[in-house]
Amino acid sequence: MDSNHHFPIFIAMLADITGSNTLHGRPVASLRIEGTIVSKKKKSHKISFVLDDGSGTITVTTGKFVSKTELAKLHIGRTFAVVGKYQSCFKIKASNVFEQSCSTSQPLHYARIASFWQPTKE
């Protein structure tokens, strides 16, 4: 996977990203996080919300390319996937958000994370 691809990750794993923006030797630029919205704020034309994936919480700020249709769906208690740029273990800037309506989406996300980050045999 090249560095332009978004990596599936648990919020708790963000604390392990090094100062050079690497995690387990892989460069981290764009991430995919899924979780439940637990709070939301709107300030002028920007929306921020806190996402909880069960391992921790993170504040998500929306970028200018996020779909207005998806922004209208952002409500506390809904499950969303966020693809965006890593800023810190407390913040991510979303380039895309989309609601996860299927009840199997979160276990599938967990499986993607386990598969992607499992140690490789050398």
Kinemage of the C-alpha trace (Angstrom):
@kinemage 1
@onewidth
@group {chain A} dominant
@subgroup {mainchain}
@vectorlist {calphas} color= white
{ca met a 1} P 0.000 0.000 0.000
{ca asp a 2} L 1.439 3.382 -0.918
{ca ser a 3} L 1.404 6.425 1.338
{ca asn a 4} L -1.470 7.988 -0.651
{ca his a 5} L -3.873 5.278 0.519
{ca his a 6} L -5.855 5.750 3.709
{ca phe a 7} L -4.965 3.329 6.494
{ca pro a 8} L -7.718 1.720 8.609
{ca ile a 9} L -6.907 2.405 12.244
{ca phe a 10} L -8.297 2.459 15.777
{ca ile a 11} L -8.229 5.833 17.522
{ca ala a 12} L -6.138 4.353 20.376
{ca met a 13} L -3.398 3.491 17.864
{ca leu a 14} L -2.868 7.185 17.061
{ca ala a 15} L -0.933 7.621 20.310
{ca asp a 16} L 1.774 5.320 18.870
{ca ile a 17} L 2.466 7.472 15.806
{ca thr a 18} L 6.002 8.835 16.016
{ca gly a 19} L 7.208 12.393 15.427
{ca ser a 20} L 8.054 11.442 11.848
{ca asn a 21} L 4.407 10.431 11.309
{ca thr a 22} L 5.090 6.717 11.121
{ca leu a 23} L 3.340 3.821 12.808
{ca his a 24} L 5.097 0.456 12.970
{ca gly a 25} L 7.466 1.647 10.256
{ca arg a 26} L 4.756 2.798 7.858
{ca pro a 27} L 4.299 6.470 6.928
{ca val a 28} L 0.927 7.781 8.044
{ca ala a 29} L -0.726 10.596 6.137
{ca ser a 30} L -4.323 9.627 5.433
{ca leu a 31} L -6.416 7.495 7.793
{ca arg a 32} L -9.818 5.837 7.970
{ca ile a 33} L -11.609 5.775 11.304
{ca glu a 34} L -15.128 4.532 12.005
{ca gly a 35} L -17.197 5.229 15.078
{ca thr a 36} L -20.196 6.879 16.667
{ca ile a 37} L -20.643 10.643 16.845
{ca val a 38} L -20.787 11.643 20.517
{ca ser a 39} L -20.788 15.441 20.149
{ca lys a 40} L -21.039 18.016 17.375
{ca lys a 41} L -20.302 21.735 17.002
{ca lys a 42} L -20.976 24.100 14.145
{ca lys a 43} L -18.936 27.290 13.889
{ca ser a 44} L -19.761 29.538 10.919
{ca his a 45} L -19.331 27.233 7.897
{ca lys a 46} L -17.186 24.587 9.630
{ca ile a 47} L -18.457 21.546 11.484
{ca ser a 48} L -16.460 19.579 14.017
{ca phe a 49} L -17.524 16.483 15.877
{ca val a 50} L -16.137 13.932 18.293
{ca leu a 51} L -16.030 10.336 17.082
{ca asp a 52} L -15.821 7.349 19.462
{ca asp a 53} L -14.729 3.974 18.067
{ca gly a 54} L -14.685 2.118 21.377
{ca ser a 55} L -10.909 2.475 21.767
{ca gly a 56} L -10.940 6.245 22.271
{ca thr a 57} L -12.275 9.524 20.924
{ca ile a 58} L -10.990 12.013 18.386
{ca thr a 59} L -12.099 15.449 17.217
{ca val a 60} L -12.838 15.576 13.507
{ca thr a 61} L -12.915 18.850 11.596
{ca thr a 62} L -14.486 18.848 8.174
{ca gly a 63} L -12.582 20.033 5.134
{ca lys a 64} L -14.042 21.977 2.239
{ca phe a 65} L -14.386 18.894 0.036
{ca val a 66} L -16.711 16.994 2.371
{ca ser a 67} L -20.100 16.374 0.776
{ca lys a 68} L -22.843 18.719 1.976
{ca thr a 69} L -25.260 15.781 1.752
{ca glu a 70} L -23.153 13.782 4.221
{ca leu a 71} L -22.663 16.824 6.478
{ca ala a 72} L -26.450 17.121 6.776
{ca lys a 73} L -26.555 13.549 8.154
{ca leu a 74} L -24.063 14.223 10.974
{ca his a 75} L -26.043 13.698 14.176
{ca ile a 76} L -25.112 12.455 17.633
{ca gly a 77} L -25.532 8.688 17.884
{ca arg a 78} L -24.981 7.938 14.206
{ca thr a 79} L -22.107 5.766 12.999
{ca phe a 80} L -19.781 7.347 10.458
{ca ala a 81} L -16.581 6.533 8.611
{ca val a 82} L -14.058 9.335 8.311
{ca val a 83} L -11.213 9.492 5.820
{ca gly a 84} L -8.822 12.296 6.462
{ca lys a 85} L -5.430 13.714 7.217
{ca tyr a 86} L -3.743 12.846 10.496
{ca gln a 87} L -3.057 15.987 12.540
{ca ser a 88} L -2.426 14.590 16.034
{ca cys a 89} L -3.638 11.795 18.281
{ca phe a 90} L -6.499 14.167 19.180
{ca lys a 91} L -7.431 15.575 15.746
{ca ile a 92} L -8.051 14.530 12.167
{ca lys a 93} L -9.136 16.745 9.255
{ca ala a 94} L -11.784 14.944 7.214
{ca ser a 95} L -11.648 14.919 3.441
{ca asn a 96} L -14.589 12.519 3.322
{ca val a 97} L -17.280 11.405 5.774
{ca phe a 98} L -20.016 8.907 5.123
{ca glu a 99} L -22.680 7.310 7.242
{ca gln a 100} L -22.369 3.613 7.995
{ca ser a 101} L -25.901 2.265 7.887
{ca cys a 102} L -25.131 -1.449 7.895
{ca ser a 103} L -24.858 -3.100 11.311
{ca thr a 104} L -21.886 -5.176 10.080
{ca ser a 105} L -19.770 -2.177 9.054
{ca gln a 106} L -17.907 -1.837 12.361
{ca pro a 107} L -16.860 -5.521 12.661
{ca leu a 108} L -15.714 -5.370 9.033
{ca his a 109} L -13.654 -2.254 9.841
{ca tyr a 110} L -12.094 -4.097 12.815
{ca ala a 111} L -11.183 -6.993 10.513
{ca arg a 112} L -9.563 -4.600 8.014
{ca ile a 113} L -7.477 -3.067 10.811
{ca ala a 114} L -6.349 -6.466 12.118
{ca ser a 115} L -5.451 -7.638 8.626
{ca phe a 116} L -3.620 -4.452 7.652
{ca trp a 117} L -1.549 -4.041 10.820
{ca gln a 118} L -0.698 -7.680 11.569
{ca pro a 119} L 3.059 -8.301 11.600
{ca thr a 120} L 4.462 -9.661 8.361
{ca lys a 121} L 6.776 -12.664 8.299
{ca glu a 122} L 10.208 -11.894 6.940
